[in-house]
Amino acid sequence: MSNPVPGPVLAIDVGGTKLAAAVVTPDGTVRDRAVVPTPATDDPEKVGGALVALAHQVAAAGPASALRGIGVGSAGPLDPYAGTVSPVNIVAWRGYRILDALRDVLPGRPAYLGGDGQCMALGEYRWGGYTSAAFLGIVVSTGVGGGLVLDGKVYQGPTGNAGHIGHIPVSLDGPDCPCGGRGCVEVLGSGTSIVRWARANGWETTHPTVDAIALAADARAGHPIALEAFNRSGHAVGAGIVATAGLFDLDDVVIGGGVANVGGLLFDPIRAAISALAGLDYIKRVRVHRSTLGGDAGLLGAAALVMSHL
């Protein structure tokens, strides 16, 4: 007898600025999506309460009785085996038992945890049409995350944090990173870091918001500091790609996240950095793509964590 086709699952995507949840069907349809801001608080239970309430809301639309399990993609670092998360950009959570907090949403059904970058990579790989033997997904947003899909399977590593390209050092004398390291891709290349650097170097804007969207608009208008800010970010991300390609012989890299929406402002310096820094032919051959799944990639990958076990 053939195995039954798995039913829909509840997918959750945890980030530094927003919490998202949706029902994902086996064919990759994302429905009943809901998003709330990540509470800005030092109280872990307030953040956890917002997440659990969101999960219950979306599960009810499932309907909950039809859902086969919960897949969670979270900013890291994390421990998928213990079910805990300590996101750099969510200061309230240090060793937070996220899977335990979500158990009552779908009682008796499995729950799986992966890094947000890992889930983005798995979602892009599974539903983006790739057949790469070595595949890297990168999220450039509030922070910089990443994940590896090797021979068709997401690689989490012994601690569950493999592929976290955001915390590869790419500048020996670079600024301190919130992770405790120095000169990391994230502290040079994230949306937060781009804006911080631009403002520190004299960028002012007439736009109503002082963020990466405003900075991109000024860069397109030729503002030299704005252009250099994106060039600096792209160089950092490109250097991280070269380092990762050197270790894993990458075929393809897909980049998503809010900052990736600026297009060539980010991708042109990334490709220029790879061209300038890569010496060996097997590193030079890496192909860089923009995400085709956008904000759904993390949710799709979180769902795939469950589907791959059913």
HELIX and SHEET records of a PDB file:
HELIX    1   1 PRO A   44  ALA A   61  1                                  18    
HELIX    2   2 ALA A   64  ALA A   66  5                                   3    
HELIX    3   3 ILE A   98  LEU A  102  1                                   5    
HELIX    4   4 ARG A  103  VAL A  105  5                                   3    
HELIX    5   5 ASP A  116  TRP A  127  1                                  12    
HELIX    6   6 ILE A  165  HIS A  167  5                                   3    
HELIX    7   7 VAL A  185  GLY A  189  1                                   5    
HELIX    8   8 GLY A  191  ALA A  200  1                                  10    
HELIX    9   9 ALA A  212  ARG A  220  1                                   9    
HELIX   10  10 PRO A  224  PHE A  248  1                                  25    
HELIX   11  11 GLY A  258  VAL A  262  5                                   5    
HELIX   12  12 GLY A  264  LEU A  277  1                                  14    
HELIX   13  13 ASP A  281  LYS A  284  1                                   4    
HELIX   14  14 GLY A  294  ASP A  296  5                                   3    
HELIX   15  15 ALA A  297  MET A  307  1                                  11    
SHEET    1   A 5 VAL A  30  PRO A  37  0                                        
SHEET    2   A 5 LYS A  18  VAL A  24 -1                                        
SHEET    3   A 5 VAL A   9  VAL A  14 -1                                        
SHEET    4   A 5 ILE A  70  SER A  74  1                                        
SHEET    5   A 5 ALA A 111  GLY A 115  1                                        
SHEET    1   B 3 LEU A  78  ASP A  79  0                                        
SHEET    2   B 3 THR A  84  VAL A  85 -1                                        
SHEET    3   B 3 TYR A  96  ARG A  97 -1                                        
SHEET    1   C 5 LYS A 153  TYR A 155  0                                        
SHEET    2   C 5 VAL A 144  LEU A 150 -1                                        
SHEET    3   C 5 ALA A 134  VAL A 140 -1                                        
SHEET    4   C 5 ASP A 252  GLY A 256  1                                        
SHEET    5   C 5 ARG A 287  ARG A 290  1                                        
END                                                                             
